[in-house]
């Protein structure tokens, strides 16, 4: 199978990731629950991962890392855990449902006033529109990159707008980390949600929320934390109160290894992804495809062939041993803007291990499909 679905989850995993996971499974212990050596070693590895992630995201002692099972949980924690009621929240029509559904849920319950700004024809958010609503806003919730079109957000400029207007800035980093430069301090980010299994080349079941310590959130889950066990209503402690239950220590150890491998090889990764994305777009343009992608930084290329159902295109590719994703990509407002709510779109998402041969094979199948239309 030629795998071109890396925006859903990266297929390539460095050997260090697999080794870390395997070692953890073969030496099982519960971090933070027992005092024996193996449990302590698990805790140390988890703390090492926290430290490493903060380092590469340019955080410091004013920030925390809270581990979650995925980016969606991290976003729900940041959004649902911080809203007190009455906030004026701004988001965009570029966002994934992991942003939109918590926000529309809060709006439906009458807890927030929600404003959704539309992206431009090139998929980018017009920062002048964001500035226009910033004075009346309390919170921005925006993605670093759109998972459908690959359009990126200037996090530094948005952070500057947020700071000038006293707005809390929450970022969905699902598609942008590590491809887009992010500095938690310079970008004035209150909270960044990120998956472990996509651009960081960890495994599924891992994610985290990087947040400023002065950004107050409440836990969504309650249970054993390994601390204050005698108290039925303990005070909130970070990160323990937000990581109730047994942590996926193997996944977290693997995440640290995956993130390190990724940042150590980031220039090569980005160059390969951008080059192959441009080649993909060039080949699709020669076949008169409708292309919705203007930027190649994150390796996402979305397209359609005439008025053909995107699922049909993906099925034919699958029959020829090529994996892509079709449909609405959990981002309905993007498709509403593009006029593809019925048709959806085919999304090619390129990873570090994809090659020119992969793109040629993909383009060859698309060419055969076009000839049948």
N, C-alpha and C positions, 0 to 999 in steps of 0.2 A: 504494500500500500504506500503510495506517495502521499504523505501527510501534509496538508495545507490548511489545517484548522487550529493553528497555534494560538489564536486569540481566545479560543475556548479553553484550551490547556496546552501547554508545550509538551511535545512528545519527547524531545531529547532531554535526557537527564545525565549529568556528569557522573562518572564512576564514583566520585567522592560522595555524591548524594545517595547512591545505592548502598555504598559501604556503610554510611552513617545509619541508614534505616535498618539494614541487616544487623548491624552490631546492636542496635537498641532492642530489636525484637529478640535477639538471642541472649540479651542481658536485661530482661525486663525487671523494672522496679518503678515505684511510684514516687515521682519527685515531690518534695514538700510534704510528704505524709509520714515518712519513716526516717529514723536517724542513722540507719546503717550506711555503710560506705557506698553501696551501689545506688541507693536513693539520693545520696548527696552528690554523686557524680552526675546524675541526671539533672539535678538542680543547677549545677555549675554549667553544664552544656546549654541549658535554657537561658541562663543569665548571659552567657557568652554570645548567644544569638541576639538577645536584646541589645547588647552593647554594640555588636557589629552593625546591626540594622540602623541604629541611631547614628553611628559614625558615617555610614555611606549616605545617609539622608541629611547629614549636617545638623543633627540635633545635638543637644548637650544635656547638662544636668537639669535643665528646665523642662525636659521632655520625658515622657514615659512610652514604653511599648507594651501593649496589651495583646496577647495572642488570642486568636479566634479560629474557628474552623474554616472560614473563607472570608472573602472581601464583603460579601453581602451581610454577614453577621457584624463585621466591623462597621459598616455604614449604618446599619440599624442601631448599633450601640451609640455611635456618634450623634445620630439624628434623634432617635426616640429617647435616648438616655440624657440628652441635654435640653430638650424642649420643656419649658415650664408652663407655657400657655401665653398666647397673645403675641408671639413673635411674628415679625414680618420676614418671610423667607423668600429668597430669589433663587431660582434654578433656570435651566434652559431646556429647549426641546432636543438637545443632543444627548440627553442622559439615558442611562440604563434603568430598567425597572427597579433595581436595588436602591436607586435614589428616588425615583418617581413614586413607587408604591408606598414607602413610609411617609413621604411628604403628602401625597393625596389622601392617605389614611388620616393623617393629622388634620388636614384641611376639612375632611368629611366630618371629623369629630368636633370641628369648631375650635381647634386649639391653635391654629396658625392662620395667617393670611398669606396665601401663596401667589407669587408672580412668576410666570414662565416666559422668558424672553426667547425669541426665535433667532436661530443662526442665519447667517447670510447665505447667498447662493453657493459660495465656495465651502460651506459647512462651518466656517469660523464664526465665533461669537463676536459681534461688533461691540468693542469695549466702550464706545460712546453710549450705547444703549444700557450697558451695565452701570456706567457712571450716572446716567439719568435717574436710575432707580435706587442708587446706593444710599442717598440721603434719607430715604424712607425705609431702609432695610435694616434688619438686625442680623441676618444670617445669609451667607452665600453657600449653596451646595452645588458644586460643579465638578465635572470630570476633567482630568488632565488630557484625555483624548477620547474621541467618540468611537465606540466599538463597531459602528457600522461604516462610517466614511473614513476614519482615521484622522479626522481634523483635530488639531491640537489646540490647547489653550495656553496663552502666555501667563503662566502662574505667577511670575514676578509682578507683572503689571496688574493682574487681578488682586494680588496680595497688597499691592500699593494702594489700590482703590479702596480695598477693605480697611486698611489701616487708617487712611485719611478720613474715613467715615465711621469708624468704630464698629465695623461689621465683623462678625465671626466668620472665618473662611474654612469650610469643610471640603476636602478634596477626595474624589473617587479616583484612585490611582490604578485601577484594574488594568487599563491598557497602556498607560503612560510610564509606569515604573518598570524598567530602568531607562527606557529609551529617551524620555524627556528629562532634561536637567531639573532637579528639584532640590531646594535648600529650605528645610523647614523654617529656619529663622529668616532668611532673606525674603522668602515668599510669604511670610506672615501667616503660615498655615496653623490653624488651631488644631486640626485633626486630619490625618491622612489615612485612608483605608486602602489596604493592599492585599492581593492574594499571594500565596506562596508558590502556586503551581503554574503560573504563566511566565512572565518575563524573567522571573528570578530562578526558574528551573528547579524549584522544589517539587513537592508532590501534593496531590489533592488532599484536602482535609486540613490545610493550613492557611492561615492568613493573619493579619495583625492590624491594629490601630495604633498609629504613632500620633501622640497628642501632647499639647502643652499641658503642664501640670496645673496651670491656672484655668484651663478649660474644664469646667465641672460637668461630669456625666454621672448618671446613676446606673447601677448594674441592671441587666436584663434577666440574669439567671441568679439563683440563690442556692446555696448548698455548702458542701465542705470545701474549705479553702486551706486547711492545714494551720490556720491561725485563729485565735480567740474561740476555740471550740467549745468553751463553757458558756459562751454568750449566744442566746437565740436571736438577738437583734444587734449584731456587732456593728461598730462604726466602719465606714468605708475606708479601705486601704487599697492603694494601687501598687502593684497590679493584682494582688491576691483576690480582692473582692470581685474582680471582673473575670476571673478565670476559675469559677467554681467547678468542682469535679476534677476528674483526672485529665491532665493535659496530654496531648499527643506528642510525647517527648521525642519519639523517633522522627516524626514529621518535622518538629522544630529543629532537631539536630541536623536533619537533611536540608532544611531550609537555610540554615547558616552556611552549609557547604555549597548549596546551589547559588546563594546570593554572592558568596565570595568568588566562586568560579565565574559568575556572570560579570561582576565588576572588574575582575582581573582581565577579562577578555572583551570588555565592552566595546572598544573601538572596532574590533573585528566583527563582532555581532552586529553592530549598527551598520557598518559598511556593507556587509553581506545582505542584510535585510533590505536596506534602501536600494541597492543595485538590483536585486531580484524583483523588488516591487516595481521599479521603473521599467524593467524588462517586461513584466507582466502587463502593465498598463500599455506599453508600446504595442505588444502583440494583440491585445484586446481592441485597441484603437484601429488596428489594421483590419479587424474583422467587423468593424462598425458596431461594436458593443456600446451600450449606454453605461458610462463609467461615472460613479459617484464619488470617487476618491481623487483628491487634489494633492494630498501630502503623503509621503511615503515613509515618514520617520518611524512609524510603529508597525510597519509591515502588513497593514490592512488594505485590501483592494476589493471594493464592492462594485458589482456590475449587474446588468441584465442584458438579455438578447431579445430585442424587439419586445413583444408583449407576452413572451413565453413564461409560464410559471417557473419561478426560480427553483422550486423543488424538483421539477422535471430535469433541469440542467444538472442539479446536484446528484440526482439519481443516475443519470447517464455517466457522469464522472465517476461515481462510486462503482458502477458496473465495469468501468475501465481501470479500476484500482487507484482512484484518486479521491482523497477525502477533502471536502470543503463543507461549508455550512450554508444553508439556504433558509429563507423565511424572514421573520421580523426581528430576530436577534435580541429579543427582550427589550426593544427600544422603539415602542410604537409611535412616539412623537417625531422621531427622525423620519420614519416612513410616511407619516402623515404629511410632513413638509416636502418630502421627495415625491409624493404621489404614488407610493408603492405599497400602500396598506394591503391591497389585494394580491399583488404580484410578489411582494417581498423582494429580496435581493440575494444574489449569490455572493458570498464573502470568501475570498482567498486570504489566508493569513499566514505569512511566511515566518519560518523559524531559522535559528542559527545553522541547522544542519541541512537545510534545503539547498539545492544546487541548480545550476543552469539546466541540467538534464531534466530535473523535475518540472521546471517551467516550460521547457520545450514539449514535454509529454502532455502537460496540462493544455497548452495552446493547441497542440495537434488534435486533441479530443474536441475542444471548443470549435476548431475549424470544421471538423466533421459534422458537428451539430448544426453549425450555421448553414452548411450546404444542404441540409435536410429541411430547412425552414422555408 
